[in-house]
Amino acid sequence: KDFYFGEIIKSCKKQSGIFLVQINWSKNKSYEILNFISNNKSENNRLIIGKSMDFKYEIKLYFNKLKTFFYLINKSKKNTKLKKNYLFHSKNIFSSSSVQANRIAISIENIIKQVNPKRVMITLEGHSWERLSFYVAKKFNSEIQCIGYLHAGIFKHQHSLMRLFKYHYNPDLILTCGKSSYMDLKENFKNSKISVEN
């Protein structure tokens, strides 16, 4: 039973055309997990996103980060009112969490280009990589249905979960597993195009 998705993955495995992608947050090395998957036929159509990418993608990631850094610095010089905001974001652009969020999004983008799915469902907890994943999916194909799954309740300071971003960064559908979170999200996104189901 999956910690986040419960019986959903088990149910999906009974259907054809399901491709499962998981992020390696564990202490185990990615190649060890991949070896386990390759040796178990029941784990077909499963892929692990590791803690690093191929060298060329890592170079591309940091090069884009560097470009964004100088862009923000330049903006801070031209806009005195928002200078602190620009400098704050430029300072955090190379943080480990920011780099990892981009790394996950790039990995998911590469998978989407190969699989060309009709739907993409990921956890929805308010992390930046989740929004970036919706963006890369929509950028590849605007017809892809992006689904966010909230497996727990909403915490007091979970503000990013409730924010409405530009279209490509939002899920089309949010699935919840509790009445309280369902009612909160239904009310929060009532004037948007985001559907909420329990």
C-alpha positions as CSV (number, residue, x, y, z in Angstrom):
1,K,0.0,0.0,0.0
2,D,1.4,3.4,-1.1
3,F,1.9,5.9,1.7
4,Y,0.5,8.8,-0.4
5,F,-1.9,7.2,-2.8
6,G,-3.2,4.3,-0.7
7,E,-5.0,1.8,-2.9
8,I,-5.1,4.1,-6.0
9,I,-1.9,2.7,-7.4
10,K,-3.0,-0.9,-6.9
11,S,-6.3,-0.1,-8.6
12,C,-4.5,1.6,-11.5
13,K,-2.2,-1.4,-12.1
14,K,-5.3,-3.4,-13.1
15,Q,-5.8,-1.0,-16.0
16,S,-3.6,-0.8,-19.1
17,G,-1.7,2.4,-20.1
18,I,-0.6,3.3,-16.6
19,F,3.0,4.6,-16.1
20,L,4.1,5.2,-12.5
21,V,6.9,7.6,-11.7
22,Q,8.3,7.9,-8.2
23,I,10.9,10.3,-6.7
24,N,13.6,8.8,-4.6
25,W,13.4,10.5,-1.2
26,S,14.9,7.5,0.5
27,K,18.4,6.9,1.7
28,N,18.7,4.1,-0.8
29,K,20.7,4.7,-4.0
30,S,18.5,5.0,-7.1
31,Y,20.3,2.2,-9.0
32,E,19.5,-0.2,-6.2
33,I,15.8,0.6,-6.5
34,L,16.0,0.4,-10.3
35,N,17.7,-3.1,-10.0
36,F,14.8,-4.2,-7.8
37,I,12.3,-2.9,-10.3
38,S,14.0,-4.6,-13.3
39,N,14.0,-7.9,-11.4
40,N,10.3,-7.8,-10.6
41,K,7.9,-8.2,-13.5
42,S,5.1,-6.9,-11.3
43,E,6.9,-3.5,-11.1
44,N,6.8,-2.9,-14.9
45,N,6.0,0.6,-16.1
46,R,7.6,2.1,-13.1
47,L,10.4,4.7,-13.1
48,I,12.4,6.3,-10.4
49,I,13.6,9.9,-10.5
50,G,17.0,10.0,-8.9
51,K,18.8,12.7,-6.9
52,S,20.7,13.9,-9.9
53,M,20.4,13.8,-13.7
54,D,22.7,13.1,-16.6
55,F,25.6,15.4,-16.8
56,K,24.2,17.4,-19.8
57,Y,20.9,18.1,-18.0
58,E,22.7,19.1,-14.8
59,I,24.8,21.6,-16.8
60,K,21.7,22.9,-18.5
61,L,19.9,23.3,-15.2
62,Y,22.6,25.4,-13.6
63,F,23.1,27.4,-16.8
64,N,19.4,28.4,-16.7
65,K,19.7,29.1,-13.0
66,L,22.6,31.4,-13.7
67,K,20.7,33.2,-16.5
68,T,17.7,33.7,-14.1
69,F,20.0,35.0,-11.4
70,F,21.4,37.7,-13.6
71,Y,17.9,38.5,-14.9
72,L,16.7,39.1,-11.3
73,I,19.7,41.2,-10.4
74,N,19.2,43.3,-13.4
75,K,15.5,43.7,-12.5
76,S,16.4,44.8,-9.0
77,K,18.5,47.6,-10.3
78,K,15.7,48.9,-12.5
79,N,12.8,48.5,-10.1
80,T,13.5,50.1,-6.7
81,K,10.1,49.3,-5.3
82,L,10.5,45.5,-5.8
83,K,14.3,45.5,-5.3
84,K,14.1,43.5,-2.1
85,N,11.8,40.9,-3.7
86,Y,14.1,40.4,-6.6
87,L,17.2,40.2,-4.4
88,F,15.5,37.7,-2.1
89,H,14.6,35.4,-5.1
90,S,18.0,35.7,-6.6
91,K,19.6,34.7,-3.3
92,N,17.5,31.6,-3.1
93,I,17.7,30.5,-6.7
94,F,20.7,28.2,-6.0
95,S,19.2,26.7,-2.8
96,S,19.1,22.9,-2.6
97,S,15.3,22.9,-2.5
98,S,15.1,25.2,-5.6
99,V,17.6,23.1,-7.6
100,Q,15.9,19.8,-6.6
101,A,12.5,21.3,-7.7
102,N,13.8,22.1,-11.1
103,R,15.6,18.8,-11.3
104,I,12.3,16.9,-10.7
105,A,10.4,19.1,-13.2
106,I,13.0,18.5,-15.9
107,S,12.9,14.7,-15.3
108,I,9.1,14.7,-15.5
109,E,9.2,16.8,-18.7
110,N,11.6,14.3,-20.3
111,I,9.3,11.4,-19.3
112,I,6.2,13.2,-20.5
113,K,7.8,13.7,-23.9
114,Q,8.4,10.0,-24.2
115,V,5.2,8.7,-22.8
116,N,2.8,11.4,-24.1
117,P,0.1,10.8,-21.4
118,K,-3.5,12.0,-21.4
119,R,-3.4,12.6,-17.7
120,V,-0.7,13.4,-15.1
121,M,-1.5,12.8,-11.5
122,I,0.9,13.9,-8.7
123,T,0.7,14.6,-5.0
124,L,-0.5,18.1,-4.0
125,E,1.1,19.4,-0.8
126,G,2.2,22.9,-1.9
127,H,5.7,22.1,-3.1
128,S,7.1,24.2,-5.9
129,W,8.1,21.0,-7.9
130,E,4.4,20.1,-8.1
131,R,3.5,23.4,-9.8
132,L,6.5,23.1,-12.1
133,S,5.4,19.6,-13.1
134,F,2.0,20.9,-14.1
135,Y,3.7,23.7,-16.1
136,V,6.0,21.3,-18.1
137,A,3.0,19.0,-18.8
138,K,0.9,21.8,-20.1
139,K,3.8,23.3,-22.0
140,F,4.3,20.0,-23.9
141,N,0.6,19.5,-24.5
142,S,-2.1,21.9,-23.2
143,E,-4.7,19.0,-23.5
144,I,-3.0,16.9,-20.8
145,Q,-5.3,16.8,-17.7
146,C,-3.3,17.7,-14.6
147,I,-4.5,16.1,-11.4
148,G,-3.3,17.0,-7.9
149,Y,-4.0,14.5,-5.2
150,L,-4.2,15.8,-1.6
151,H,-3.7,12.7,0.6
152,A,-4.0,14.5,4.0
153,G,-5.7,17.5,5.6
154,I,-4.7,21.1,5.0
155,F,-2.3,22.5,7.6
156,K,-2.5,26.0,9.1
157,H,0.4,27.6,7.1
158,Q,0.0,25.6,3.9
159,H,-0.6,28.8,1.9
160,S,1.0,27.7,-1.3
161,L,-1.6,25.0,-1.6
162,M,-4.4,27.5,-1.8
163,R,-2.8,29.9,-4.2
164,L,-4.1,30.4,-7.7
165,F,-1.2,30.8,-10.1
166,K,-1.2,31.4,-13.9
167,Y,-3.1,28.7,-15.8
168,H,-0.3,26.3,-16.7
169,Y,0.9,26.1,-13.0
170,N,-2.5,25.0,-11.7
171,P,-4.0,21.5,-11.7
172,D,-7.2,21.0,-13.7
173,L,-8.6,18.7,-11.0
174,I,-7.9,18.3,-7.3
175,L,-8.8,15.0,-5.6
176,T,-9.1,15.0,-1.8
177,C,-9.5,12.1,0.7
178,G,-11.4,14.0,3.4
179,K,-14.5,16.1,3.7
180,S,-12.8,19.0,5.5
181,S,-10.1,19.5,2.9
182,Y,-12.6,19.1,0.2
183,M,-14.9,21.8,1.5
184,D,-11.9,24.2,2.1
185,L,-10.5,23.7,-1.4
186,K,-14.0,23.8,-3.0
187,E,-14.6,27.2,-1.4
188,N,-11.1,28.5,-2.1
189,F,-11.2,27.7,-5.9
190,K,-14.9,28.4,-6.5
191,N,-14.2,31.2,-8.9
192,S,-11.5,29.4,-10.9
193,K,-11.5,26.7,-13.5
194,I,-10.1,24.1,-11.0
195,S,-12.4,21.3,-10.2
196,V,-12.4,19.7,-6.7
197,E,-13.7,16.2,-6.0
198,N,-13.6,14.1,-2.9
